[in-house]
Amino acid sequence: MLYMMFMILSGITIYKAVDLGGFVIPAAVIVTPFIYSISNITTEVYGYTVARNMMWWFILSSTIFVICSTFLIHAPSPPYFKNQAAFNLVLGSMPIVYIAGILGSIIGLSFNNFFVSKYKVILVGKKYWLRSILSTAGGEVVYNLVAYPIMFFGRVSLEEFFKILLCVSLFKVGTTALIWPFECLMAALLKKAEGVDTIDYGIDYTVFAYSLRNKENTM
């Protein structure tokens, strides 16, 4: 539920600018590292297949959200209602944010999950601390390169766009480093509590797939 909440929240707040002492970033960026951390932990504990399923559930939930929000903001309003512009500003841009976010998530999160899973196999389940931080940094940069040109095309100048891209990338990598120890601790605690530590031997890393349970050869 946290994963879904952070994902949808990031879409709603992408055009809200936040000034952190001259370091200007979209508000959505503040919650993005938590999305990748949750995805990392899911992949590490339950395996790539479960993390992939979770991504597709987000895409389904996001699709329903965008369709419903688009319908609701364009529903007829009474003459005394004066806040239509605010709703148009916040939710009217959701279709383009949805398209950009879905493309970025499919590529960025899949890269992230694949890295955590594949190198867990290679390293025989060890060094999660290294796999998590490298996968998150790489996945977030890939997401930025795919989604942000679509989200900000025509909204800001080219100079402003590259400034946003640089600030966002630096902030995400920095924030990832800050929450990284807590992520490693959470993964260790969850493995112990659940009695599960999946290693994805011989699985199919196809992105465009879904299964109700993990039928792959895992340990």
N, C-alpha and C positions, 0 to 999 in steps of 0.2 A: 504493500500500500504506500509505503514511503517512496518507493521507486516511481510509482505512477504519479503520486502527488508532486514530487520534484520535477518530473518530466513536463507535466501540464503547466505547472507554475512557471517553469522556465520559458514556455511559449507565450504565456500571457504577459510576462514582464520583460521581454526581449528589447522593447523600444523605450523602456524607462531608463534614462541615463543616471548614473550614480557618480558623483565626484568624490574621490577619496584623496583629497589633498592634491589636486591637479592630475590625478590618475583617473581618467574618465572611462567607465566601463558600463555595459548594459547590466541592469539589475539581475537579469537571468543568470549571468555568469557566476554569481555568488553561490548558487545552489548546484551548478553543474558538476563540480567535483564530487559531491555526495552521490550523484547518479552513477558516476563511474566507480566509486568505491563500493556501492551496493552491488553493482554488476560484477565487480571483481570478486567480492566475497561469495556471491552466489555461484560463480564459476568455480572458485577454489573449493568450496564445500560440496556443492551438489553436482557440479559438472557443466560442461559447455552446453549440453542439450537443454538443461533447465534454464540457463541464462538466455539462450536463444529463444526459448518459448516465452520467457518473460518479456523480451523485446517485442515479440509479435503481439502479446497481450497489450502492451503499451500502444502499439500502432492501432489496434482495434479500438481501444478506449479513446485514443486521440481522434480517431476518425469520427466516432460517435459524438465526441465533444464539439468538434468543429462543425459538423452538420447541424447539431442542435443549437449551438450558439449563433451560427449564421442565420438560421431560421428565426430565432427569438429576437435578435436585434433588428430584424427587418419586419417584424410583426407590427401592425398598425398601432400608433400611439394616440392618445387623446390630445386635443389642442393645448392643454395646459402643461403637458410634459415638455420640459425644456432641456433635458439632459441627453438627448439622442446623440449629439456630437461626441459626448464622452464615451458612450457605448461603442459608437463607430470607431473611435480612436483606439480603444483597448481591444475590442473583439472583432472589429471589421477587417483587421489585417491578419486574422488567424488563418485563412486559407493559404496565403503565401508562406506564412511562418510554418504551417503544417507541412507543406510540400518540402520546404528547405530542411525542416527538422527531421522528417522521415528519411530523406536521402542521407542527411548527415548521420543520423542514428544508425541506419542500416550499415553504412560503411564504417563509421567511427567506432560504434559499440561492437560490431562484429570483429573488427581488428583488435579491439581491446580484449574481448573474450577469447578470441583465438590465441592471442599471445600468452595470456594467463594459462590457458588449458594446454596448449602445445608444449610450452616450455616446462610445464609441470611434468609432462611425460618425459621430456628430455632430461630434466634434472631429478627425476624419480621423486617428485613431490616436495623437493626442498627449495629453499630460497624464495619463499613467497614474497618476502619484503622487496626483493629485487624485481621479481616478475610484476608485482602490483604497480610499483611506481613507474617502471618503464612502459608498461602497457597503457596506464592511464594517461601519461604525458603524450604518448604517441597517438592514442585514440582521440584525445581532445584536440590535438593539433589537426588531425585528419578531419574531424568534425568541423572545425573552424574553416578549413580550406574549402570544404564542400558546401556547408550551409550558409555561412555569412555572406558570400557574394550574392546569393539569391535573396536573403533577407534584407540586405541594405542597398541593393541595386536601385538607383534613382532616388534614394532617400538622403544620401550624404554625398559629398564630393569624394573624388578618388583619394585625395590627401587625407581627408577625415576617415575614410574607410580603412586605409592602411594603418592609421594611428590606432583606430579601434581594434583592428586585428592584432596589432603588436601588443597593446595593453591587455587585451583579453587573453592572449596566449601566455604572457608573463604572469598574469594574475592566476590563471588556472594552474599553471605549473607550480607557482608558489604556494597556492592553497592546497594543492595535492600533497606537497611535501609536509605541510602543517598537519593535515588530518591522517597522513600515512601511518604513523605509529598506532593511532586508535583503530584504523582499519585492520592492521595486522593483528592487534589484540582481539578485535571482534571476531575475526576469522578463526583464530585459535580457540576462543571460548565457544564459538558455535560448533566447531568440530567436536569438541569435548562433550558439549551438552547433547548434540544430536547423535554422536557416535558414528559420524559419517565423514569420510575424507576421500572424495571421488578422484580417481586418476583416469583420464579419458583414453584408455588404450583402444586403438582400432576403431574410433568413432568416425562418422561422416561429418565433415565440417561444412557441408553445404549450408549456405545462409538461408536460402528460400525453402525451408522445411520446418515442419512442426510435428511434435508427437506428444501424446498425453502423458507418457511416462518414459523414462530413460531405458531403452531396450539395448543400449550399446554395452560392450564388454568393458565394464568399469570396475574399479577396486576402491 
